[in-house]
Amino acid sequence: MAYETIKTDVAEQILTITLNRPDKLNAFNGAMQKELIEAFDAADKDDDVRAIIVTGAGRAFCAGADLSEGAKTFDRDARRGPVKRLADGAVDYSDPNARDGGGQVTLRIFKCLKPVIGAINGAAVGIGVTMQLAMDIRIASEHARFGFVFSQRGIVPEAASSWFLPRIVGISQALEWCYTGRVFPAQEALAGRLISKVVPPDELLPAARALAREIADKTAPVSVALIRQMMWRMLGADDPMEAHKVDSRGIYARGRSDDVKEGVVSFLEKRPAVFRNKVSADMPDYFPWWEEREYK
């Protein structure tokens, strides 16, 4: 599919999504929001995609929201038309026009059935950093810079980052970065556990691809899809019994599958496994196990 603000490429079962507005430092706009969601929709339906890498074209990953609209950049009424009002004149926050666009992207990444690796090549501020939080693993170039700059723009963190960020880096670190709104280097992001590795610029994509290849070559895609959702969704569980319930369903359902038979036999025969179950057709009958929470 041809896109205006991103590029996509599938090679060796790895989908690379490149934010592609280099002349604007890959600033996020409505078109990029729509196209990222479409790209993740397509990836989930494509059994040839085993892992996803997200990176940026040029010298930035994403410099945040496109501020070309000036003072009205974040004014929903001015940019999209007036948000609906209730009978008493109060804002009707159920109006889709009131929704945060970055949050719609991170929620889509959160629901993804394929592992997602962020390859952060340069500046990543505002939505440029919060969109990364729903990705599973983040590797950064030595040139990368990060900033939760919302307090310096008079707004608040978006893209569901108030849920993601404290779970990734802890509440104190999350608050320090969001309170100050300062931009910080890759080594500080590494120390704060926002990213897992810092590499020279020319090693960034090879490192991301090596990790993606390890997943694609050695693992069962249905297992990886389940693991991704199990881990993310258990972050909000209030008791380990919730994990036990889901684990038990998974062990029972997958234990009877062709993939598990192949996994065991290939190990005993000392050969690479060939997993044939597909995410598009062979997810277990209990999936998705969580209650649908559509935006109301």
PLY file of the C-alpha trace (Angstrom):
ply
format ascii 1.0
element vertex 296
property float x
property float y
property float z
element edge 295
property int vertex1
property int vertex2
end_header
0.00 0.00 0.00
1.24 3.49 -0.84
1.43 5.89 2.10
2.04 9.62 2.33
3.76 9.91 5.73
5.27 6.47 6.34
7.07 3.79 4.36
6.61 0.06 4.86
8.82 -2.81 3.75
8.59 -6.53 4.46
11.79 -8.55 4.13
12.58 -11.93 5.69
9.27 -11.81 7.62
10.17 -8.48 9.24
8.00 -5.43 8.60
9.88 -2.14 8.86
7.69 0.93 9.30
9.60 4.16 8.67
8.14 7.50 9.68
8.75 9.42 6.49
8.50 13.18 6.75
12.23 13.86 7.05
11.92 17.50 5.98
9.60 17.99 8.98
11.68 15.79 11.32
8.88 13.22 10.92
6.46 15.41 12.85
3.20 13.64 13.66
0.00 14.76 11.95
-3.46 13.38 11.22
-2.31 11.54 8.12
0.49 9.79 10.02
-1.97 8.78 12.73
-4.28 7.19 10.18
-1.50 5.50 8.24
0.20 4.02 11.30
-3.08 2.46 12.40
-3.63 1.09 8.89
-0.11 -0.35 8.81
-0.60 -2.19 12.11
-4.01 -3.43 10.95
-2.38 -4.87 7.83
0.49 -6.40 9.80
-1.84 -8.33 12.09
-3.58 -9.85 9.06
-0.34 -10.82 7.30
1.08 -14.16 8.45
4.30 -13.37 6.60
4.99 -10.62 9.15
6.60 -12.13 12.23
8.03 -8.96 13.80
7.76 -5.20 13.32
10.46 -2.51 13.50
9.51 1.17 13.71
12.11 3.82 12.89
12.40 7.27 11.36
13.77 8.65 8.09
16.56 11.20 8.23
18.00 12.60 11.44
14.90 12.37 13.67
12.66 9.58 14.87
9.71 11.95 15.40
10.00 15.53 16.62
6.51 15.46 18.13
3.26 16.95 16.90
3.33 19.03 13.73
3.13 22.59 15.11
2.57 24.27 11.76
-0.96 25.25 12.83
0.59 27.50 15.44
-1.43 28.46 18.50
-4.38 26.30 17.49
-2.29 23.11 17.11
-3.95 21.42 20.09
-7.31 23.23 19.92
-9.76 20.53 18.83
-12.62 22.96 18.31
-10.54 25.19 16.07
-9.04 22.38 14.02
-11.82 19.79 13.77
-14.95 21.78 14.39
-16.75 22.26 17.71
-16.91 19.22 19.95
-20.47 18.26 20.88
-22.02 19.74 23.97
-24.48 18.20 26.40
-27.84 19.78 27.18
-26.32 21.78 30.03
-23.56 23.09 27.77
-20.83 20.87 29.18
-18.43 19.18 26.78
-19.53 15.74 25.58
-16.22 13.90 25.93
-17.69 10.87 24.13
-17.52 12.84 20.87
-14.83 11.18 18.70
-13.53 14.65 17.85
-12.41 15.01 21.46
-10.20 11.90 21.32
-6.43 12.15 21.39
-4.97 11.00 18.07
-1.71 9.77 19.58
-3.66 7.63 22.00
-5.47 5.95 19.14
-2.07 4.96 17.71
-0.68 3.58 20.98
-3.88 1.67 21.67
-3.58 0.08 18.24
0.04 -0.87 18.87
-1.00 -2.25 22.27
-3.49 -4.59 20.56
-0.92 -5.77 17.99
-0.32 -9.52 17.71
3.27 -9.19 16.52
6.30 -8.11 18.59
7.20 -4.45 18.00
10.75 -3.08 18.21
11.44 0.65 18.23
14.70 1.62 16.50
15.07 5.19 17.71
17.44 6.93 15.34
17.24 10.55 16.49
15.08 13.14 18.23
11.97 11.66 19.84
9.87 14.15 21.76
6.19 14.50 22.61
4.23 11.93 20.62
7.60 10.91 19.18
8.46 9.32 22.52
4.99 8.43 23.83
4.15 6.38 20.72
7.17 4.21 21.58
5.78 3.21 24.96
3.42 0.59 23.52
6.33 -0.97 21.64
7.90 -3.98 23.33
11.60 -3.22 23.02
13.31 0.10 22.28
16.88 0.33 20.95
18.39 3.78 20.46
21.15 5.34 18.44
23.75 7.37 20.31
22.23 10.35 18.47
18.75 9.81 19.93
17.22 12.39 22.24
14.01 12.03 24.25
11.62 14.51 25.80
8.23 14.38 27.50
7.89 18.10 26.78
4.17 18.53 27.51
4.52 20.70 30.63
6.62 23.15 28.60
3.84 23.42 26.00
1.07 23.92 28.54
-0.60 20.56 27.88
-0.44 17.11 29.51
1.09 13.77 28.50
-1.00 11.97 25.88
-1.04 8.70 23.93
-2.03 6.82 27.12
1.47 7.53 28.44
0.21 8.07 31.99
-0.56 4.32 31.92
2.49 3.11 30.00
5.35 5.26 31.26
5.20 4.56 35.02
4.91 0.83 34.31
8.06 0.95 32.19
10.33 3.28 34.17
8.66 3.62 37.59
6.57 6.46 38.95
9.42 8.68 40.21
11.33 8.65 36.95
8.14 9.15 34.95
7.20 12.18 37.04
10.67 13.74 36.87
10.74 13.58 33.08
7.14 14.80 32.72
7.37 17.52 35.38
10.49 19.10 33.89
9.66 18.48 30.23
13.39 18.54 29.49
15.04 16.79 26.56
17.60 14.18 27.60
20.18 11.99 25.84
20.07 8.30 25.04
22.35 7.36 27.94
19.91 8.90 30.43
17.05 7.03 28.73
19.06 3.83 29.14
19.79 4.51 32.81
16.08 5.21 33.34
15.11 1.94 31.60
13.15 3.66 28.87
15.33 1.88 26.31
17.24 -1.40 26.50
20.35 -0.60 24.48
22.32 2.28 22.95
24.33 1.59 19.80
26.29 3.62 17.23
24.03 5.02 14.49
25.20 2.58 11.82
24.48 -0.38 14.10
20.91 0.61 15.00
18.89 -1.11 12.28
21.19 -4.18 12.15
20.73 -4.61 15.91
16.95 -4.27 15.61
16.86 -6.69 12.67
19.04 -9.24 14.47
16.58 -9.27 17.37
13.60 -9.49 15.01
15.28 -12.33 13.10
15.81 -14.30 16.29
12.09 -14.06 16.99
11.05 -14.87 13.42
13.44 -17.80 13.02
13.00 -19.66 16.29
9.57 -19.08 17.76
5.94 -20.09 17.22
3.95 -17.05 15.99
0.79 -17.96 17.90
2.80 -18.35 21.11
4.44 -14.96 20.60
1.07 -13.31 19.94
-0.32 -14.77 23.16
2.79 -13.91 25.18
2.61 -10.29 24.03
-0.99 -9.86 25.15
-0.53 -11.87 28.34
2.40 -9.76 29.51
0.93 -6.36 28.65
-2.53 -7.06 30.01
-1.30 -8.58 33.26
0.36 -5.25 34.08
-3.08 -4.10 35.15
-4.15 -7.26 37.00
-4.85 -6.91 40.71
-3.92 -10.47 41.72
-1.63 -13.24 40.35
-4.69 -15.47 40.15
-5.68 -13.51 37.04
-2.41 -14.53 35.42
-2.88 -18.11 36.59
-6.28 -18.27 34.89
-4.89 -17.06 31.57
-1.74 -19.19 31.86
-3.87 -22.28 32.47
-6.00 -21.65 29.40
-2.87 -21.13 27.32
-1.09 -24.25 28.54
-4.21 -26.35 27.97
-5.04 -24.98 24.50
-1.50 -24.78 23.18
-0.53 -28.08 24.79
-2.84 -29.87 22.35
-1.63 -27.95 19.29
0.54 -29.10 16.39
3.02 -26.37 17.26
3.72 -27.82 20.69
4.16 -31.32 19.29
6.62 -29.90 16.75
8.41 -27.88 19.43
9.01 -30.93 21.60
9.88 -33.37 18.80
12.26 -30.94 17.08
14.07 -30.44 20.39
14.42 -34.17 20.92
15.57 -34.64 17.33
18.02 -31.73 17.65
16.71 -29.87 14.59
15.11 -26.47 13.99
11.37 -26.41 14.60
8.94 -25.66 11.78
5.89 -24.07 13.34
2.84 -24.11 11.06
0.05 -22.61 13.19
-0.91 -19.12 11.98
-2.00 -16.06 13.91
-4.70 -15.38 11.31
-6.36 -18.79 11.71
-5.16 -20.70 14.76
-5.51 -18.50 17.83
-7.09 -20.52 20.69
-10.80 -20.32 21.36
-10.40 -18.33 24.57
-8.70 -15.45 22.74
-9.31 -12.57 23.27
-10.03 -13.30 26.92
-10.33 -9.71 28.13
-13.56 -7.76 28.16
-13.88 -5.40 25.24
-13.39 -1.83 26.38
-14.40 0.24 23.41
-14.22 4.00 23.70
-17.63 5.25 24.73
0 1
1 2
2 3
3 4
4 5
5 6
6 7
7 8
8 9
9 10
10 11
11 12
12 13
13 14
14 15
15 16
16 17
17 18
18 19
19 20
20 21
21 22
22 23
23 24
24 25
25 26
26 27
27 28
28 29
29 30
30 31
31 32
32 33
33 34
34 35
35 36
36 37
37 38
38 39
39 40
40 41
41 42
42 43
43 44
44 45
45 46
46 47
47 48
48 49
49 50
50 51
51 52
52 53
53 54
54 55
55 56
56 57
57 58
58 59
59 60
60 61
61 62
62 63
63 64
64 65
65 66
66 67
67 68
68 69
69 70
70 71
71 72
72 73
73 74
74 75
75 76
76 77
77 78
78 79
79 80
80 81
81 82
82 83
83 84
84 85
85 86
86 87
87 88
88 89
89 90
90 91
91 92
92 93
93 94
94 95
95 96
96 97
97 98
98 99
99 100
100 101
101 102
102 103
103 104
104 105
105 106
106 107
107 108
108 109
109 110
110 111
111 112
112 113
113 114
114 115
115 116
116 117
117 118
118 119
119 120
120 121
121 122
122 123
123 124
124 125
125 126
126 127
127 128
128 129
129 130
130 131
131 132
132 133
133 134
134 135
135 136
136 137
137 138
138 139
139 140
140 141
141 142
142 143
143 144
144 145
145 146
146 147
147 148
148 149
149 150
150 151
151 152
152 153
153 154
154 155
155 156
156 157
157 158
158 159
159 160
160 161
161 162
162 163
163 164
164 165
165 166
166 167
167 168
168 169
169 170
170 171
171 172
172 173
173 174
174 175
175 176
176 177
177 178
178 179
179 180
180 181
181 182
182 183
183 184
184 185
185 186
186 187
187 188
188 189
189 190
190 191
191 192
192 193
193 194
194 195
195 196
196 197
197 198
198 199
199 200
200 201
201 202
202 203
203 204
204 205
205 206
206 207
207 208
208 209
209 210
210 211
211 212
212 213
213 214
214 215
215 216
216 217
217 218
218 219
219 220
220 221
221 222
222 223
223 224
224 225
225 226
226 227
227 228
228 229
229 230
230 231
231 232
232 233
233 234
234 235
235 236
236 237
237 238
238 239
239 240
240 241
241 242
242 243
243 244
244 245
245 246
246 247
247 248
248 249
249 250
250 251
251 252
252 253
253 254
254 255
255 256
256 257
257 258
258 259
259 260
260 261
261 262
262 263
263 264
264 265
265 266
266 267
267 268
268 269
269 270
270 271
271 272
272 273
273 274
274 275
275 276
276 277
277 278
278 279
279 280
280 281
281 282
282 283
283 284
284 285
285 286
286 287
287 288
288 289
289 290
290 291
291 292
292 293
293 294
294 295
